[in-house]
Amino acid sequence: MKRGELLGSLEHIILLALVRADGDAHGMIVRREIEQRTGRNISIGAVYATLERLEEKGYVSSFTGQPTPQRGGRAKRLFRVEAAGKRALQISGQTIRSMTAGLKDRWGTI
Amino acid sequence: MSRSSPLPFACWLFESVLPGPYREAMLGDLVEEYTLRIDSTSSFTASIWFWSQACRSVPSMIRSSLRSRNCFISLSVATGIYLFIEMLKFAADFTISKLFAPGQSAHVVLAPIVFLLANAIGGCVAARIRRGAPTFLALLVTITVAVLIDLKGCSIPVPWWYQFGFLTLGPLSVLVAPAFLGRLKQRGLVM
């Protein structure tokens, strides 16, 4: 992660969903996890577009799984978080924590 | 409708229209979730969910395709082919206008056929040269038609749905024709 470059909100959420999946996960698992935890009904296209961008940045890697009949003979694309992705999450998390520190007294719960 | 291949038309349409390297994986995910949703809800609710997810995914996938690193090459290929199909259309329109006077029913019927056919040929050529090129070509066709409609480029009075047909079916023919040709090749119907 370049200095000063922060993760976008969807990038942040998707990386966290991948970490939560604890292993290799495909787009629908990520989408479901986000929907269950945040109530945001994001489209599968938005998930894959973000995953593609994260892969270009080197934060995640992907490989093709086996095609299954449940998927109409289509193969899964499985994603995993790379070390650079974990670092980016730490930096983004740290930035948010730094920026929200001390605001609790003013705003109540943050 | 079998459980292993839900909404075959929707799958085929989105497989043809959606750009991007993860198209197949994305459709696979949708199909998998759709079959799970049929068990928990109804076939109708699951179908609505499938269509809404697929339709909402199109803008994200197109944006992602336009943003990709190799988009400049795809755009160049699309522009070249766009000029080629415009020449093709001009030649065909010229021939039609020599045979039938503008406003004659034959002219009104033949013009959209030529338009769709030229776009379909362009789409197939674009897909053969570069995978991402049909998306850009469809975009160029949409912009041109929209500008022509706005400038009232059609000299003959035509109903709104006729122009709307050009605006929607034009780009769709660019995107769907390569997939259709691929299917025909798979079945051995085309060399």
Chai-1 contact restraints between the chains, C-beta under 6 A:
chainA,res_idxA,chainB,res_idxB,connection_type,confidence,min_distance_angstrom,max_distance_angstrom,comment,restraint_id
A,G27,B,D29,contact,1.0,0.0,6.0,A-B,restraint_1
A,M28,B,D29,contact,1.0,0.0,6.0,A-B,restraint_2
A,M28,B,E33,contact,1.0,0.0,6.0,A-B,restraint_3
A,S43,B,Q53,contact,1.0,0.0,6.0,A-B,restraint_4
A,S43,B,R56,contact,1.0,0.0,6.0,A-B,restraint_5
A,S43,B,S57,contact,1.0,0.0,6.0,A-B,restraint_6
A,I44,B,M26,contact,1.0,0.0,6.0,A-B,restraint_7
A,I44,B,D29,contact,1.0,0.0,6.0,A-B,restraint_8
A,I44,B,Q53,contact,1.0,0.0,6.0,A-B,restraint_9
A,I44,B,S57,contact,1.0,0.0,6.0,A-B,restraint_10
A,G45,B,S57,contact,1.0,0.0,6.0,A-B,restraint_11
A,G45,B,S60,contact,1.0,0.0,6.0,A-B,restraint_12
A,G45,B,M61,contact,1.0,0.0,6.0,A-B,restraint_13
A,A46,B,S60,contact,1.0,0.0,6.0,A-B,restraint_14
A,Y48,B,Y22,contact,1.0,0.0,6.0,A-B,restraint_15
A,Y48,B,M26,contact,1.0,0.0,6.0,A-B,restraint_16
A,A49,B,S60,contact,1.0,0.0,6.0,A-B,restraint_17
A,A49,B,S64,contact,1.0,0.0,6.0,A-B,restraint_18
A,E52,B,S64,contact,1.0,0.0,6.0,A-B,restraint_19
A,P69,B,S4,contact,1.0,0.0,6.0,A-B,restraint_20
A,Q70,B,E32,contact,1.0,0.0,6.0,A-B,restraint_21
A,R71,B,G28,contact,1.0,0.0,6.0,A-B,restraint_22
A,R71,B,V31,contact,1.0,0.0,6.0,A-B,restraint_23
A,R71,B,E32,contact,1.0,0.0,6.0,A-B,restraint_24
A,G72,B,S4,contact,1.0,0.0,6.0,A-B,restraint_25
A,G72,B,S5,contact,1.0,0.0,6.0,A-B,restraint_26
A,G72,B,V31,contact,1.0,0.0,6.0,A-B,restraint_27
A,R74,B,E24,contact,1.0,0.0,6.0,A-B,restraint_28
A,R74,B,G28,contact,1.0,0.0,6.0,A-B,restraint_29
A,R77,B,Y22,contact,1.0,0.0,6.0,A-B,restraint_30
A,R77,B,A25,contact,1.0,0.0,6.0,A-B,restraint_31
